[in-house]
Every structure is written in structure tokens, then in C-alpha cells.
Amino acid sequence: MHQNDKEIANNLPTYCQMFGLEVLKPPKITNFISDENSIDIDDYAFNVIYTPGHTPGSISYKIGNNIFVGDTLFNNSIGRTDLPGGSFSILVNSIKNKLFLLDDKMKVFCGHGNDTTIGYEKKYNIFLK
């Protein structure tokens, strides 16, 4: 995880209670990652892209012509920013100045809903106009 989400991880029991979920202990964090990192799994290398806004430490993972964005960007929408540490302006900045610099044909795998592409979201996403 990114260091900027450490506070969220440390307060996991509180967030579980807020959302009526089973209360879990905070995870033991053994490694922080950032834009400079690549995660290698077998023959695959995932490039880390820091995309804050949904949370202070939101990150996306790019592999080849695919990107996994979690709750940063959705098909025709964006992630929520009303939770602790979220920021609409920072989220929009992350999308426009990091994700939208990628190839238009880049396939986007979202945390929820349908997949999309960078080009489609540039053209049609009303939250990013």
C-alpha cells in the first residue's frame, strides 16, 4: 500500500464499525509502494501509478495496455471522495494528469461496474469535462 493510506489501515476497526462490517484488526504493513515501484509476479510487471483522491494513498496498477484503477475512475463516473481523506479536486487531478496521459486504447479495469478505456472516459465522462 501507499504510505498515505497508513492512517486508514491503522483505523480499520473504526471504519468497519462505521459501515456495519465485521470488525477486523489493522493489517501489519510490511512494505510501502509508490510511483517508482514495479511489482513483479512471475512474468508480469505491474507499474505503480500514484492516483490519490478517493483516498490519500490510492494507487493504480498498469500492466501492458491494461490498468487496474480501483475506485479512482469508473465507466462514466469517478470514485467517491466523501470518505475521510478523500478529495474531489485531487481525484480529478490524478485522473487528468496521470491516467489521461496514458494511451486512449488503454483498457481500464474499475473497482466496480463495467470496464472502459482511457479514450472513452476522456470523451464521455461528464465528471471530467
MMTF fields as JSON, N, C-alpha, C and O atoms, coordinates in Angstrom:
{
  "mmtfVersion": "1.0.0",
  "mmtfProducer": "UNKNOWN",
  "numBonds": 515,
  "numAtoms": 516,
  "numGroups": 129,
  "numChains": 1,
  "numModels": 1,
  "chainsPerModel": [1],
  "groupsPerChain": [129],
  "chainIdList": ["A"],
  "bondAtomList": [4, 2, 8, 6, 12, 10, 16, 14, 20, 18, 24, 22, 28, 26, 32, 30, 36, 34, 40, 38, 44, 42, 48, 46, 52, 50, 56, 54, 60, 58, 64, 62, 68, 66, 72, 70, 76, 74, 80, 78, 84, 82, 88, 86, 92, 90, 96, 94, 100, 98, 104, 102, 108, 106, 112, 110, 116, 114, 120, 118, 124, 122, 128, 126, 132, 130, 136, 134, 140, 138, 144, 142, 148, 146, 152, 150, 156, 154, 160, 158, 164, 162, 168, 166, 172, 170, 176, 174, 180, 178, 184, 182, 188, 186, 192, 190, 196, 194, 200, 198, 204, 202, 208, 206, 212, 210, 216, 214, 220, 218, 224, 222, 228, 226, 232, 230, 236, 234, 240, 238, 244, 242, 248, 246, 252, 250, 256, 254, 260, 258, 264, 262, 268, 266, 272, 270, 276, 274, 280, 278, 284, 282, 288, 286, 292, 290, 296, 294, 300, 298, 304, 302, 308, 306, 312, 310, 316, 314, 320, 318, 324, 322, 328, 326, 332, 330, 336, 334, 340, 338, 344, 342, 348, 346, 352, 350, 356, 354, 360, 358, 364, 362, 368, 366, 372, 370, 376, 374, 380, 378, 384, 382, 388, 386, 392, 390, 396, 394, 400, 398, 404, 402, 408, 406, 412, 410, 416, 414, 420, 418, 424, 422, 428, 426, 432, 430, 436, 434, 440, 438, 444, 442, 448, 446, 452, 450, 456, 454, 460, 458, 464, 462, 468, 466, 472, 470, 476, 474, 480, 478, 484, 482, 488, 486, 492, 490, 496, 494, 500, 498, 504, 502, 508, 506, 512, 510],
  "bondOrderList": [1, 1, 1, 1, 1, 1, 1, 1, 1, 1, 1, 1, 1, 1, 1, 1, 1, 1, 1, 1, 1, 1, 1, 1, 1, 1, 1, 1, 1, 1, 1, 1, 1, 1, 1, 1, 1, 1, 1, 1, 1, 1, 1, 1, 1, 1, 1, 1, 1, 1, 1, 1, 1, 1, 1, 1, 1, 1, 1, 1, 1, 1, 1, 1, 1, 1, 1, 1, 1, 1, 1, 1, 1, 1, 1, 1, 1, 1, 1, 1, 1, 1, 1, 1, 1, 1, 1, 1, 1, 1, 1, 1, 1, 1, 1, 1, 1, 1, 1, 1, 1, 1, 1, 1, 1, 1, 1, 1, 1, 1, 1, 1, 1, 1, 1, 1, 1, 1, 1, 1, 1, 1, 1, 1, 1, 1, 1, 1],
  "groupList": [{"groupName": "MET", "atomNameList": ["N", "CA", "C", "O"], "elementList": ["N", "C", "C", "O"], "formalChargeList": [0, 0, 0, 0], "bondAtomList": [1, 0, 2, 1, 3, 2], "bondOrderList": [1, 1, 2], "singleLetterCode": "M", "chemCompType": "L-PEPTIDE LINKING"}, {"groupName": "HIS", "atomNameList": ["N", "CA", "C", "O"], "elementList": ["N", "C", "C", "O"], "formalChargeList": [0, 0, 0, 0], "bondAtomList": [1, 0, 2, 1, 3, 2], "bondOrderList": [1, 1, 2], "singleLetterCode": "H", "chemCompType": "L-PEPTIDE LINKING"}, {"groupName": "GLN", "atomNameList": ["N", "CA", "C", "O"], "elementList": ["N", "C", "C", "O"], "formalChargeList": [0, 0, 0, 0], "bondAtomList": [1, 0, 2, 1, 3, 2], "bondOrderList": [1, 1, 2], "singleLetterCode": "Q", "chemCompType": "L-PEPTIDE LINKING"}, {"groupName": "ASN", "atomNameList": ["N", "CA", "C", "O"], "elementList": ["N", "C", "C", "O"], "formalChargeList": [0, 0, 0, 0], "bondAtomList": [1, 0, 2, 1, 3, 2], "bondOrderList": [1, 1, 2], "singleLetterCode": "N", "chemCompType": "L-PEPTIDE LINKING"}, {"groupName": "ASP", "atomNameList": ["N", "CA", "C", "O"], "elementList": ["N", "C", "C", "O"], "formalChargeList": [0, 0, 0, 0], "bondAtomList": [1, 0, 2, 1, 3, 2], "bondOrderList": [1, 1, 2], "singleLetterCode": "D", "chemCompType": "L-PEPTIDE LINKING"}, {"groupName": "LYS", "atomNameList": ["N", "CA", "C", "O"], "elementList": ["N", "C", "C", "O"], "formalChargeList": [0, 0, 0, 0], "bondAtomList": [1, 0, 2, 1, 3, 2], "bondOrderList": [1, 1, 2], "singleLetterCode": "K", "chemCompType": "L-PEPTIDE LINKING"}, {"groupName": "GLU", "atomNameList": ["N", "CA", "C", "O"], "elementList": ["N", "C", "C", "O"], "formalChargeList": [0, 0, 0, 0], "bondAtomList": [1, 0, 2, 1, 3, 2], "bondOrderList": [1, 1, 2], "singleLetterCode": "E", "chemCompType": "L-PEPTIDE LINKING"}, {"groupName": "ILE", "atomNameList": ["N", "CA", "C", "O"], "elementList": ["N", "C", "C", "O"], "formalChargeList": [0, 0, 0, 0], "bondAtomList": [1, 0, 2, 1, 3, 2], "bondOrderList": [1, 1, 2], "singleLetterCode": "I", "chemCompType": "L-PEPTIDE LINKING"}, {"groupName": "ALA", "atomNameList": ["N", "CA", "C", "O"], "elementList": ["N", "C", "C", "O"], "formalChargeList": [0, 0, 0, 0], "bondAtomList": [1, 0, 2, 1, 3, 2], "bondOrderList": [1, 1, 2], "singleLetterCode": "A", "chemCompType": "L-PEPTIDE LINKING"}, {"groupName": "LEU", "atomNameList": ["N", "CA", "C", "O"], "elementList": ["N", "C", "C", "O"], "formalChargeList": [0, 0, 0, 0], "bondAtomList": [1, 0, 2, 1, 3, 2], "bondOrderList": [1, 1, 2], "singleLetterCode": "L", "chemCompType": "L-PEPTIDE LINKING"}, {"groupName": "PRO", "atomNameList": ["N", "CA", "C", "O"], "elementList": ["N", "C", "C", "O"], "formalChargeList": [0, 0, 0, 0], "bondAtomList": [1, 0, 2, 1, 3, 2], "bondOrderList": [1, 1, 2], "singleLetterCode": "P", "chemCompType": "L-PEPTIDE LINKING"}, {"groupName": "THR", "atomNameList": ["N", "CA", "C", "O"], "elementList": ["N", "C", "C", "O"], "formalChargeList": [0, 0, 0, 0], "bondAtomList": [1, 0, 2, 1, 3, 2], "bondOrderList": [1, 1, 2], "singleLetterCode": "T", "chemCompType": "L-PEPTIDE LINKING"}, {"groupName": "TYR", "atomNameList": ["N", "CA", "C", "O"], "elementList": ["N", "C", "C", "O"], "formalChargeList": [0, 0, 0, 0], "bondAtomList": [1, 0, 2, 1, 3, 2], "bondOrderList": [1, 1, 2], "singleLetterCode": "Y", "chemCompType": "L-PEPTIDE LINKING"}, {"groupName": "CYS", "atomNameList": ["N", "CA", "C", "O"], "elementList": ["N", "C", "C", "O"], "formalChargeList": [0, 0, 0, 0], "bondAtomList": [1, 0, 2, 1, 3, 2], "bondOrderList": [1, 1, 2], "singleLetterCode": "C", "chemCompType": "L-PEPTIDE LINKING"}, {"groupName": "PHE", "atomNameList": ["N", "CA", "C", "O"], "elementList": ["N", "C", "C", "O"], "formalChargeList": [0, 0, 0, 0], "bondAtomList": [1, 0, 2, 1, 3, 2], "bondOrderList": [1, 1, 2], "singleLetterCode": "F", "chemCompType": "L-PEPTIDE LINKING"}, {"groupName": "GLY", "atomNameList": ["N", "CA", "C", "O"], "elementList": ["N", "C", "C", "O"], "formalChargeList": [0, 0, 0, 0], "bondAtomList": [1, 0, 2, 1, 3, 2], "bondOrderList": [1, 1, 2], "singleLetterCode": "G", "chemCompType": "PEPTIDE LINKING"}, {"groupName": "VAL", "atomNameList": ["N", "CA", "C", "O"], "elementList": ["N", "C", "C", "O"], "formalChargeList": [0, 0, 0, 0], "bondAtomList": [1, 0, 2, 1, 3, 2], "bondOrderList": [1, 1, 2], "singleLetterCode": "V", "chemCompType": "L-PEPTIDE LINKING"}, {"groupName": "SER", "atomNameList": ["N", "CA", "C", "O"], "elementList": ["N", "C", "C", "O"], "formalChargeList": [0, 0, 0, 0], "bondAtomList": [1, 0, 2, 1, 3, 2], "bondOrderList": [1, 1, 2], "singleLetterCode": "S", "chemCompType": "L-PEPTIDE LINKING"}, {"groupName": "ARG", "atomNameList": ["N", "CA", "C", "O"], "elementList": ["N", "C", "C", "O"], "formalChargeList": [0, 0, 0, 0], "bondAtomList": [1, 0, 2, 1, 3, 2], "bondOrderList": [1, 1, 2], "singleLetterCode": "R", "chemCompType": "L-PEPTIDE LINKING"}],
  "groupTypeList": [0, 1, 2, 3, 4, 5, 6, 7, 8, 3, 3, 9, 10, 11, 12, 13, 2, 0, 14, 15, 9, 6, 16, 9, 5, 10, 10, 5, 7, 11, 3, 14, 7, 17, 4, 6, 3, 17, 7, 4, 7, 4, 4, 12, 8, 14, 3, 16, 7, 12, 11, 10, 15, 1, 11, 10, 15, 17, 7, 17, 12, 5, 7, 15, 3, 3, 7, 14, 16, 15, 4, 11, 9, 14, 3, 3, 17, 7, 15, 18, 11, 4, 9, 10, 15, 15, 17, 14, 17, 7, 9, 16, 3, 17, 7, 5, 3, 5, 9, 14, 9, 9, 4, 4, 5, 0, 5, 16, 14, 13, 15, 1, 15, 3, 4, 11, 11, 7, 15, 12, 6, 5, 5, 12, 3, 7, 14, 9, 5],
  "groupIdList": [1, 2, 3, 4, 5, 6, 7, 8, 9, 10, 11, 12, 13, 14, 15, 16, 17, 18, 19, 20, 21, 22, 23, 24, 25, 26, 27, 28, 29, 30, 31, 32, 33, 34, 35, 36, 37, 38, 39, 40, 41, 42, 43, 44, 45, 46, 47, 48, 49, 50, 51, 52, 53, 54, 55, 56, 57, 58, 59, 60, 61, 62, 63, 64, 65, 66, 67, 68, 69, 70, 71, 72, 73, 74, 75, 76, 77, 78, 79, 80, 81, 82, 83, 84, 85, 86, 87, 88, 89, 90, 91, 92, 93, 94, 95, 96, 97, 98, 99, 100, 101, 102, 103, 104, 105, 106, 107, 108, 109, 110, 111, 112, 113, 114, 115, 116, 117, 118, 119, 120, 121, 122, 123, 124, 125, 126, 127, 128, 129],
  "secStructList": [7, 7, 4, 4, 4, 2, 2, 2, 2, 2, 6, 2, 2, 2, 2, 2, 2, 2, 6, 6, 7, 7, 7, 7, 7, 7, 7, 7, 7, 7, 7, 7, 7, 7, 6, 6, 7, 3, 3, 3, 3, 6, 6, 3, 3, 3, 3, 3, 3, 3, 7, 7, 1, 1, 1, 6, 6, 7, 3, 3, 3, 3, 3, 6, 6, 3, 3, 3, 3, 3, 6, 1, 3, 3, 6, 6, 3, 3, 7, 7, 7, 7, 1, 6, 6, 7, 7, 2, 2, 2, 2, 2, 2, 2, 2, 2, 2, 6, 4, 4, 4, 1, 7, 6, 6, 7, 3, 3, 3, 3, 1, 1, 1, 7, 7, 3, 3, 2, 2, 2, 2, 2, 2, 2, 7, 4, 4, 4, 7],
  "xCoordList": [0.826, 0.0, 0.879, 2.062, 0.285, 0.995, 1.002, 0.027, 2.08, 2.241, 1.102, 0.753, 0.529, -0.522, -1.842, -2.773, -1.945, -3.126, -2.865, -3.691, -1.715, -1.366, -2.392, -2.779, -2.832, -3.81, -5.126, -5.73, -5.557, -6.783, -6.594, -7.466, -5.464, -5.208, -5.163, -5.705, -4.522, -4.413, -5.765, -5.944, -6.706, -8.032, -9.087, -10.28, -8.653, -9.574, -10.736, -11.871, -10.517, -11.658, -12.748, -13.939, -12.338, -13.305, -14.105, -15.323, -13.421, -14.124, -15.051, -16.128, -14.658, -15.535, -16.828, -17.921, -16.694, -17.862, -18.743, -19.969, -18.126, -18.879, -19.786, -20.894, -19.318, -20.067, -20.796, -21.323, -20.83, -21.558, -20.93, -21.629, -19.626, -18.906, -18.284, -18.168, -17.888, -17.154, -15.909, -15.163, -15.695, -14.556, -13.278, -13.14, -12.361, -11.081, -9.956, -10.06, -8.89, -7.694, -6.946, -7.035, -6.206, -5.379, -4.35, -3.799, -4.096, -3.1, -1.69, -1.429, -0.795, 0.619, 1.188, 1.198, 1.644, 2.164, 3.657, 4.417, 4.064, 5.471, 6.205, 7.434, 5.45, 6.101, 5.201, 4.002, 5.778, 5.052, 5.518, 6.686, 4.597, 4.941, 4.578, 3.755, 5.206, 4.961, 5.153, 5.352, 5.089, 5.247, 6.522, 6.567, 7.536, 8.823, 8.854, 9.812, 7.83, 7.856, 7.228, 6.344, 7.712, 7.126, 6.999, 7.899, 5.894, 5.669, 5.757, 4.974, 6.695, 6.897, 6.28, 6.578, 5.408, 4.786, 4.949, 4.367, 5.748, 6.101, 6.639, 7.627, 6.002, 6.473, 5.807, 5.971, 5.061, 4.305, 4.922, 5.323, 4.984, 5.465, 4.346, 3.907, 3.9, 2.862, 3.526, 4.218, 3.319, 3.851, 2.855, 1.658, 3.352, 2.513, 2.383, 3.377, 1.136, 0.873, 0.083, -1.012, 0.638, 0.007, -1.135, -0.903, -2.371, -3.562, -4.449, -5.556, -3.981, -4.756, -6.053, -6.235, -6.931, -8.196, -9.322, -10.01, -9.52, -10.514, -10.08, -10.879, -8.823, -8.157, -6.821, -6.378, -6.184, -4.894, -3.811, -2.873, -3.925, -2.895, -3.367, -2.775, -4.415, -4.911, -3.824, -3.09, -3.733, -2.773, -3.468, -4.481, -2.91, -3.379, -2.226, -1.059, -2.563, -1.549, -1.669, -2.705, -0.603, -0.572, 0.248, 1.364, -0.33, 0.397, 0.053, -1.101, 1.074, 0.846, -0.116, 0.087, -1.169, -2.172, -3.419, -4.529, -3.227, -4.318, -3.946, -2.781, -4.957, -4.724, -5.863, -7.038, -5.489, -6.432, -6.478, -5.493, -7.636, -7.719, -8.491, -8.616, -9.002, -9.773, -10.947, -11.734, -11.073, -12.196, -11.8, -12.439, -10.763, -10.358, -11.236, -11.717, -11.446, -12.174, -13.142, -12.812, -14.344, -15.351, -15.832, -15.565, -16.542, -17.179, -18.223, -19.215, -17.997, -18.884, -19.0, -19.979, -18.031, -18.09, -16.688, -15.701, -16.625, -15.371, -15.646, -16.801, -14.591, -14.737, -15.275, -15.168, -15.86, -16.389, -15.233, -14.154, -15.479, -14.44, -14.937, -14.304, -16.062, -16.654, -16.206, -16.646, -15.358, -14.836, -13.604, -13.037, -13.175, -12.008, -10.781, -10.353, -10.238, -9.044, -9.32, -8.399, -10.57, -10.907, -10.921, -11.152, -10.673, -10.667, -11.064, -10.399, -12.161, -12.627, -11.562, -11.256, -11.0, -10.034, -8.768, -8.215, -8.319, -7.131, -7.442, -6.607, -8.639, -9.025, -9.068, -8.515, -9.719, -9.799, -8.401, -8.106, -7.545, -6.167, -5.431, -4.711, -5.603, -4.955, -5.399, -4.589, -6.688, -7.218, -6.705, -6.186, -6.849, -6.476, -4.969, -4.527, -4.171, -2.728, -1.893, -0.669, -2.55, -1.827, -2.494, -1.875, -3.752, -4.412, -4.66, -4.483, -5.07, -5.384, -4.134, -4.252, -2.951, -1.724, -1.422, -0.56, -2.137, -1.943, -2.631, -3.461, -2.278, -2.845, -4.367, -4.908, -5.052, -6.518, -7.069, -8.184, -6.307, -6.776, -6.543, -6.933, -5.911, -5.638, -6.953, -7.87, -7.045, -8.252, -8.206, -7.194, -9.323, -9.423, -10.31, -11.474, -9.741, -10.487, -10.808, -9.915, -12.085, -12.555, -12.858, -13.026, -12.924, -13.252, -14.685, -14.99, -15.563, -16.974, -17.454, -16.932, -18.433, -19.078, -18.278, -17.361, -18.665, -18.098, -16.705, -16.357, -15.914, -14.605, -14.811, -15.914, -13.762, -13.838, -12.464, -11.597, -12.259, -10.945, -10.639, -11.543, -9.381, -8.976, -9.622, -10.144, -9.587, -10.162, -11.649, -12.128, -12.384, -13.825, -14.084, -14.942, -13.358, -13.584, -13.189, -13.844, -12.129, -11.751, -12.896, -13.17, -13.546, -14.566, -15.936, -16.651, -16.311, -17.698, -17.92, -19.059, -16.906, -17.119, -17.451, -16.595, -18.696, -19.192, -18.488, -18.405, -17.984, -17.306, -15.942, -15.338, -15.465, -14.107, -14.086, -13.048, -15.211, -15.305, -14.9, -14.919],
  "yCoordList": [-1.173, 0.0, 1.249, 1.194, 2.361, 3.637, 4.16, 3.982, 4.793, 5.297, 6.241, 6.321, 6.95, 7.916, 7.265, 7.968, 5.942, 5.232, 4.51, 3.724, 4.783, 4.119, 4.432, 3.541, 5.681, 6.057, 5.287, 4.847, 5.131, 4.367, 2.925, 2.366, 2.322, 0.932, 0.796, -0.158, 1.742, 1.679, 1.84, 1.367, 2.499, 2.73, 1.792, 2.092, 0.667, -0.283, -0.675, -0.711, -0.971, -1.332, -0.25, -0.562, 1.001, 2.107, 2.153, 2.325, 1.998, 2.041, 0.839, 0.97, -0.309, -1.481, -1.194, -1.498, -0.613, -0.276, 0.756, 0.648, 1.758, 2.812, 2.232, 2.726, 1.172, 0.61, -0.676, -1.354, -1.02, -2.2, -3.506, -4.497, -3.509, -4.706, -5.413, -4.851, -6.649, -7.377, -6.577, -6.138, -6.393, -5.597, -6.416, -7.508, -5.861, -6.515, -5.748, -4.542, -6.447, -5.807, -5.1, -5.499, -4.045, -3.395, -4.382, -5.196, -4.308, -5.21, -4.811, -3.65, -5.771, -5.469, -5.046, -5.832, -3.84, -3.301, -3.597, -3.184, -4.309, -4.691, -3.933, -3.946, -3.268, -2.603, -1.496, -1.698, -0.342, 0.755, 0.852, 0.605, 1.215, 1.349, 2.744, 3.43, 3.15, 4.462, 4.389, 3.317, 5.569, 5.65, 4.991, 4.508, 4.973, 4.444, 2.918, 2.329, 2.276, 0.832, 0.085, 0.585, -1.115, -2.098, -3.375, -3.731, -4.045, -5.298, -6.421, -6.466, -7.321, -8.441, -9.706, -10.113, -10.323, -11.6, -12.508, -12.268, -13.55, -14.44, -13.602, -12.886, -13.68, -12.952, -11.591, -10.944, -11.15, -9.909, -8.824, -9.074, -7.621, -6.475, -5.435, -4.919, -5.142, -4.149, -2.839, -2.775, -1.795, -0.478, 0.239, 0.269, 0.809, 1.505, 2.971, 3.633, 3.471, 4.875, 5.439, 4.968, 6.429, 7.062, 7.946, 8.922, 7.609, 8.32, 8.698, 8.175, 9.591, 9.953, 10.676, 11.185, 10.701, 11.413, 10.639, 11.166, 9.392, 8.547, 8.348, 8.481, 8.033, 8.032, 8.747, 8.925, 9.153, 9.843, 8.981, 9.519, 7.676, 6.796, 5.91, 4.86, 6.313, 5.489, 5.281, 6.207, 4.069, 3.727, 2.915, 2.262, 2.969, 2.179, 1.308, 1.64, 0.193, -0.755, -0.935, -1.371, -0.597, -0.719, -1.941, -2.147, -2.737, -3.867, -3.915, -4.11, -3.734, -3.711, -2.6, -1.447, -2.94, -1.974, -2.044, -1.77, -2.413, -2.534, -1.776, -1.731, -1.178, -0.518, -0.849, -0.8, -1.182, -1.505, -0.286, 0.029, 0.407, 1.711, 1.71, 2.761, 0.589, 0.56, 1.506, 1.452, 2.378, 3.315, 4.729, 5.697, 4.855, 6.163, 6.601, 7.734, 5.714, 6.033, 4.904, 3.727, 5.28, 4.303, 4.635, 5.719, 3.697, 3.929, 5.03, 4.828, 6.187, 7.346, 7.942, 8.627, 7.696, 8.235, 8.275, 7.939, 8.687, 8.71, 8.181, 8.017, 7.915, 7.41, 8.458, 9.661, 7.968, 8.897, 9.546, 8.969, 10.732, 11.481, 12.014, 12.887, 11.492, 11.995, 11.227, 11.537, 10.252, 9.497, 10.205, 11.063, 9.864, 10.54, 10.514, 9.458, 11.695, 11.817, 11.965, 12.224, 11.807, 11.939, 13.396, 14.293, 13.627, 14.993, 14.971, 14.344, 15.664, 15.732, 16.356, 15.805, 17.485, 18.172, 17.331, 17.301, 16.659, 15.803, 14.603, 14.201, 14.023, 12.884, 13.279, 12.581, 14.388, 14.851, 15.132, 14.801, 15.735, 15.998, 14.689, 14.607, 13.679, 12.38, 11.778, 11.25, 11.866, 11.283, 12.058, 11.465, 13.369, 14.177, 14.234, 14.269, 14.244, 14.436, 13.168, 13.207, 12.058, 10.779, 9.765, 9.288, 9.436, 8.404, 8.87, 8.097, 10.13, 10.615, 10.871, 11.229, 10.694, 10.774, 9.438, 9.355, 8.394, 7.058, 6.978, 7.821, 5.959, 5.733, 5.622, 4.995, 6.231, 6.189, 4.771, 4.524, 3.838, 2.453, 1.64, 0.474, 2.245, 1.555, 1.085, 1.881, -0.215, -0.766, -0.51, -0.757, -0.007, 0.372, -0.639, -0.83, -1.278, -2.2, -1.461, -1.124, -1.217, -0.415, -1.294, -2.508, -0.662, -1.377, -1.876, -2.836, -1.246, -1.626, -1.358, -0.47, -2.108, -1.824, -2.283, -3.098, -1.723, -2.142, -1.587, -0.516, -2.331, -1.866, -0.737, -0.549, 0.005, 1.109, 1.304, 0.441, 2.397, 2.745, 4.197, 4.974, 4.545, 5.924, 6.868, 7.919, 6.502, 7.348, 7.591, 8.709, 6.546, 6.695, 7.676, 8.55, 7.542, 8.416, 9.86, 10.788, 10.064, 11.417, 12.08, 13.268, 11.299, 11.837, 11.981, 12.948, 11.021, 10.979, 11.175, 11.4, 11.103, 11.168, 12.608, 13.492, 12.817, 14.161, 14.765, 15.987, 13.929, 14.433, 15.037, 15.723, 14.774, 15.193, 16.218, 16.444, 16.833, 17.867, 19.221, 20.207],
  "zCoordList": [0.0, 0.0, 0.0, 0.336, -0.379, -0.345, 1.089, 1.82, 1.487, 2.85, 3.255, 4.433, 2.289, 2.621, 3.025, 3.419, 2.937, 3.423, 4.742, 5.206, 5.336, 6.599, 7.69, 8.446, 7.776, 8.8, 8.618, 9.596, 7.389, 7.123, 7.58, 8.246, 7.227, 7.629, 9.148, 9.708, 9.804, 11.262, 11.958, 13.08, 11.303, 11.87, 11.29, 11.337, 10.75, 10.124, 11.041, 10.567, 12.333, 13.186, 13.224, 13.217, 13.264, 13.288, 12.0, 12.028, 10.861, 9.576, 9.416, 8.836, 9.911, 9.878, 10.639, 10.161, 11.814, 12.62, 11.926, 11.958, 11.297, 10.598, 9.531, 9.319, 8.849, 7.734, 8.087, 7.205, 9.385, 9.817, 9.361, 9.156, 9.205, 8.763, 9.954, 11.043, 9.726, 10.761, 11.128, 10.253, 12.411, 12.867, 12.705, 13.256, 11.943, 11.661, 12.327, 12.554, 12.634, 13.178, 12.059, 10.898, 12.407, 11.387, 10.828, 11.57, 9.523, 8.938, 9.342, 9.656, 9.332, 9.543, 8.187, 7.239, 8.106, 6.843, 6.783, 7.659, 5.753, 5.634, 4.537, 4.485, 3.655, 2.542, 2.007, 1.818, 1.769, 1.13, -0.312, -0.615, -1.203, -2.617, -3.094, -2.489, -4.188, -4.761, -6.271, -6.842, -6.905, -8.36, -8.871, -10.002, -8.055, -8.507, -8.527, -9.029, -7.993, -7.843, -9.005, -9.699, -9.186, -10.081, -9.264, -8.503, -9.427, -8.714, -9.729, -10.678, -9.538, -10.454, -9.884, -8.761, -10.686, -10.332, -11.542, -12.6, -11.369, -12.482, -13.636, -13.469, -14.806, -15.98, -16.143, -17.177, -15.138, -15.238, -14.356, -13.22, -14.909, -14.151, -14.096, -15.123, -12.885, -12.663, -12.267, -11.252, -13.061, -12.732, -11.835, -12.12, -10.764, -9.798, -10.21, -10.511, -10.22, -10.51, -9.327, -9.02, -8.683, -7.529, -8.017, -8.73, -7.637, -8.097, -6.903, -6.773, -6.038, -4.848, -5.196, -6.302, -4.225, -4.364, -3.712, -2.838, -4.125, -3.457, -2.01, -1.082, -1.839, -0.54, -0.738, -1.873, 0.346, 0.191, -0.462, -1.05, -0.369, -0.914, -2.053, -2.302, -2.746, -3.858, -4.903, -5.25, -5.391, -6.434, -7.511, -7.265, -8.699, -9.834, -10.296, -10.09, -10.922, -11.382, -12.892, -13.392, -13.611, -15.068, -15.461, -14.983, -16.338, -16.924, -18.405, -18.786, -19.229, -20.673, -21.039, -20.658, -21.78, -22.209, -21.33, -21.788, -20.064, -19.101, -17.837, -17.444, -17.204, -15.92, -14.962, -15.324, -13.746, -12.689, -11.766, -11.099, -11.73, -11.076, -9.762, -9.133, -9.336, -8.09, -8.166, -9.111, -7.171, -7.124, -7.547, -7.136, -8.359, -8.86, -10.019, -10.043, -10.977, -12.213, -12.514, -12.368, -12.938, -13.342, -14.746, -15.264, -15.354, -16.638, -16.437, -15.738, -17.049, -16.961, -15.559, -15.264, -14.702, -13.355, -12.746, -13.4, -11.496, -10.743, -9.349, -8.958, -8.601, -7.252, -6.3, -6.539, -5.21, -4.206, -3.453, -3.318, -2.976, -2.274, -0.93, -0.336, -0.453, 0.78, 2.019, 3.127, 1.853, 2.986, 3.543, 2.866, 4.769, 5.355, 4.432, 3.966, 4.189, 3.361, 1.879, 1.104, 1.467, 0.054, -0.382, 0.429, -1.668, -2.198, -3.667, -4.492, -3.987, -5.372, -6.278, -7.336, -5.88, -6.746, -6.954, -8.053, -5.91, -6.052, -6.938, -7.749, -6.792, -7.631, -9.104, -9.954, -9.401, -10.793, -11.337, -12.486, -10.529, -10.945, -11.253, -12.248, -10.42, -10.659, -11.982, -12.745, -12.239, -13.478, -14.69, -15.636, -14.659, -15.831, -16.067, -17.215, -14.989, -15.144, -15.01, -15.141, -14.75, -14.705, -15.629, -16.58, -15.352, -16.155, -17.586, -18.527, -17.759, -19.1, -19.95, -21.122, -19.378, -20.172, -20.842, -21.717, -20.425, -20.998, -22.353, -22.692, -23.118, -24.436, -24.369, -23.459, -25.332, -25.369, -25.426, -24.966, -25.982, -26.101, -24.836, -24.766, -23.837, -22.575, -21.972, -21.77, -21.684, -21.07, -19.572, -18.915, -19.039, -17.637, -16.916, -17.27, -15.903, -15.053, -13.761, -12.983, -13.549, -12.43, -11.219, -11.34, -10.058, -8.835, -8.81, -8.103, -9.562, -9.639, -11.058, -11.731, -11.514, -12.797, -13.995, -13.896, -15.137, -16.423, -16.649, -16.152, -17.405, -17.841, -18.839, -19.353, -19.111, -20.047, -20.68, -20.544, -21.352, -21.892, -21.526, -21.219, -21.561, -21.286, -22.306, -21.934, -23.575, -24.623, -24.437, -24.626, -24.066, -23.847, -22.711, -22.832, -21.619, -20.465, -20.764, -20.289, -21.545, -21.946, -22.714, -22.544, -23.548, -24.442, -23.776, -24.04, -22.907, -22.444, -20.95, -20.541, -20.134, -18.686, -18.266, -18.297, -17.879, -17.554, -16.333, -16.217, -15.428, -14.236, -14.569, -13.744, -15.788, -16.155, -17.267, -17.888, -17.521, -18.559, -18.024, -18.761]
}
